[in-house]
Amino acid sequence: MNKRLEFTVDSHGSRLDRYIAEHCQISRAYAHKLIDDGHVLVNGHHAKASHRLNPGESIEVTLPPPAPIALTPEAIPLNVVYEDNDVIVIDKPAGLLVHPAAGQRSGTLVNALLARCPDLGGIDGSLRPGIVHRLDKDTSGLIMAAKNDAAQMSLSRQIKQRTITKGYIALVSGRLSPERGAIEAPVGRNPRDRKRMAVVSGGREARTEYKVMKYLEGYTLLEVMPETGRTHQIRVHLAAIGHPVFGDPVYGKKSPLLRRQFLHAHRLGFRLPSSSEYVEFSSELPTELEEVLERVTREANG
């Protein structure tokens, strides 16, 4: 059943799509889609998403029922670190794909979340409902998901404003110096291999801070704090400065000691959508990464 909302504009200058997103508590992309699909009227007429509003204008918004999405809820066990009515924080194991992609429409974190949170399917009617950031399939650690449109909007805004705290532990090749630093280099599709990312001229702005946790013989253990969230950003940035992540088969080289890259999202902090209270969560290194550290340390000590 359609839901109809009416508003009277009390200020001027705001774009129609931005106004709809804020007042209906939906994402701006979804607001733009509603406008394009003819579900928004300004003074009884259709208008463009870029229309600048004036005081006194009337707006009617028709919210259609969520379109069914071609995803099947699956009772996949999840390590839930935190959950309330708005957000859920998961400690994701390596090997779990976050959302469906070409060739894999099941067995993902989204399938698991749909089983645990049935209302999740109504968020923007997309194939990745509630997902506001992602982790690579073979990166373990903390990831959050929104459970409703308002929460998704709040978390997405925090990500855009770069107020989310994200910390990763990475083991990289070589001795990285200085002990604290930042990598600033644009990231985009590799022009020679579209399945890979690379530091490229004309790519999207990307910045990654790091600090050394420990030097090991031939390796450096880092805490990495990405300020932006480009695809494969940490792995691409570290490889670009000559210190690829241990075991990374795409941007470094495989290791017989580990079947995935040594990258773990161990710290995640944000403001709760309902109360704006800041919360922060942490995750211990998985056993397989601890074992690699012990092995590398043992070999370094002879």
N, C-alpha and C positions, 0 to 999 in steps of 0.2 A: 504494500500500500504506500502511495506517495505521501510525503510529508511536506506541508507548505509553510513557509516562513515569510513574514513581511517586515520590512524595515523602512524607517523614514530617516534620510541622511541628515545629520546635524552638523556636518563640517564639510569643507570643500577640499578638492585637490587629490583625494585618494583614488587610486585605480580601482576599477570595479572588481577585478579578480582578487586584489588584496583585501578589499572591504568584505567580500563574501567569505574569504578564508577566515578572517578574524572574527566575524560576527556569527558564522555558522560552525566555527571551531573545526575546520577541515583543512587539509593541506592546500596550498596555493595551486598545485598542479590539478587537484581534483576540482577546485573552484573554476579553474580555466576550462576544464572539460565540461562542467555543468553549463557554463556560458556558451561554449561552442555547440553543445547539444541542444540548445534552445530552452534550457530549464530556468533561465534567469531573465526577468523583464525589468526594465527601468522605465517608469512612467507608462507602463503598459506595452512597451515595445522592446524588441531585442536590441542589445547593444554589444559592442566589442569588449573584450577583456581589458583593453587599454583605456576604455572610456573614463574620463576624469569626472568625478561626482561633484555635484553642487548641493548646498543645503536645501532641504525641502523635497528633494527627489524621492520618489517611492520606489522601493525594490521588492520584487516578489521572487522568491526562490522555491523551486519545487525539487525536493530531494527524492529521487526514485529509490525504491528498495534496492538493497545491494544485489548486484548481478551475481549469479552463482559462479564460483570460480572452480576451475577444473583441478581441484586438489582434494586428495583423500586424507582425512584425519588418520593418524597412525599412532598407536600407543607405544611410542619409543621412549624408553626410560630417559629422564632428564635429571641432571644435578641442579636443582633450583636453589640459588643462593638467597634470593629475596623475591617476594611477590606481594602486591597489593591489588587494589581494583584497577589501577592504571598501568602498572609496569611489572615486568617480570625480568629477573636477571638470572642467566644460565651460565654455569661453568661448562663450556662446550668441549667435548673431547676432540682430539685430532681425528680426521677421517669423516667427520659429520659435515656435509654440505649445508650451508645456511638456508638457501632458498632454491627452488627448482630451477633448472637450467636445461639447455638443449641436451637431450639424451638421458636426463634424470628427473622424473616428475614425482618420485617417491623417495622415502628414506631420508628426508631432509629435516632440518630444525623446524621449518615452517609446518611440515606435516605433523610433527610432534606437538607443536604449539597449538595447532588447530584441534587436536584431540584433547588437550588440557584446557584450552580457552576457546570454546565453541564460537563465541561472539567475534573472535579475531577475524573471521572471514568477511565481516562487513566493512573493514577498514579499506576504503578506496577501491574495493573490488579488484585488487591486484593479485599477482602471483606471489608477492612477498608481503602479505599483510602484517603490519606492525613492525616490520624490520626497518630500523632507522640507521643502523650501521652494520657492518659485516666483518667477519673474519674469514680468511682463506680456509678452504676445506681442511688443509693439513696444519693449520695454526690452532692451538688449543687456547682455552681461557675464557674470560668473562665477556659476555655479550648481553645487551638489554634489548627488549622488545616492548612496544607499546600495545596496550590492550583495548584502546579506543581511539577515536579520531582526535579528541582534545589532547590526550597524552602524546600521541604521535606528533602533533603540531608543537607541543611544548618541548619535547626531546629534540625534534628536528631543529627548532629555533636555537636551542642550547648548542647543538653541534655547529650550526652556521655561525654562531657568535663565538665559537671556540672557548666555551666555558666548561666543557666536559673534560674531566681528568682521565687520561688514558696512559697506562704504563705497560710496557712489554719487556720481557726478559729475552735477550738474544745472545747466543754464542756465535761469534764471528771469527773468521780466519785472520791471522796476523795480529800484530800489536797496534791497536788503534790509538793514535795520539793526535791532539791533546786529550786529557782525561775527560774534559767536558767540551761539548761543541754542538753545532747545529749544521745540518745539511739543507741547503736551500737550492733546489733545482727543479725545473718544471717536468712533470711526468705526463706521458701520453703513450699512445700505441706505438710500438716499434714498427717503423715503416718497412722493415725487411721481414717482419714476422708479426702479423696482426693478432696472434694469440698471446703475445708477450707485451709487457710494458717496458718503457725505457725513459731515460732522461733525454728529452727531445726539445729542440727549439720550437716554441709555439704550443708546448704542452700546458697543462693546467698547473697553476702555482702549487708548490708543495714544500712543506718545511718539516723537518724531523730533528728534534733535539735528542741528545744522548748523554749519558755519563757512565764512566767505567766503574763497574762493580769489583772486578778482579782481573788481573793479568795471569794467564796460564801459558805454559810453554807452547808457542805457536798459535795461541788463540786469545781472545778477549771476551769476557762476560760483561754484557752491557744491560743497563736499563735504557729503554728507548721510549721517547715521548713524542708521538706524531701530533703536530698541530693541525694538520689537514688530514683528510681521509681518502687519498687517491688509491686506486686499485694497485695492490702489491707495493704500496709506497715504501714501507720500511725495507723490504727485500731489494727493491730497485735502488734506493738511495745508498744502502750499505754496499751493494755490489758496485755501484758507480764510483765509490771512493776506494775501491780495491779491497774491501773487507766483506765479502759475501757471507750470508748466514750459513752456519754449519749445516750440511745435509740438504741444502736447497738444490733440487734437481734442475730448476729452471734458470736461476740467476747465479748459481755457484756450481757445485758438483755433489753427486750422491755420496753417501758415506755408508760403509758396511756396518757401522755402529747404530745407525738410525734410519728408519724408513720414511722420515719426513724432515722438514726444516726445523731447526731448534729455535722456535719462536713461540712465546707463550704470553697471552694477555693477562697479566697478573694483578693489574690495578684498574679500577673503574669507578669514577665518581661523577655525580650529577645532582641536580635539584629535583626532588619529587614533584611531579606535575600538580598534585593536589594541594600541597602545602608550601612548596618552594624550599623545604628543608634540604640542606645539602647532606648527601649520604655517600659513603665510599666503601667499596668492597675489595677484597683481595683474594687471590687464589694461589695456592702452593704449586710449585713445579710438579708436573706429572712424573710418575715413577720412571718412565723411559728417559726423560730428560735428566733426572737426578743421576741415573745410572751412567749416562754419557759423561756428565761432569765428573763423576767419581773415576771413570776410566781414564779420561783425559788428565786428571790430576795425578792419578797413580803413575801413568806413563811419564809425566813430566818429572816426577820425583824418583824415577828409575825403578 
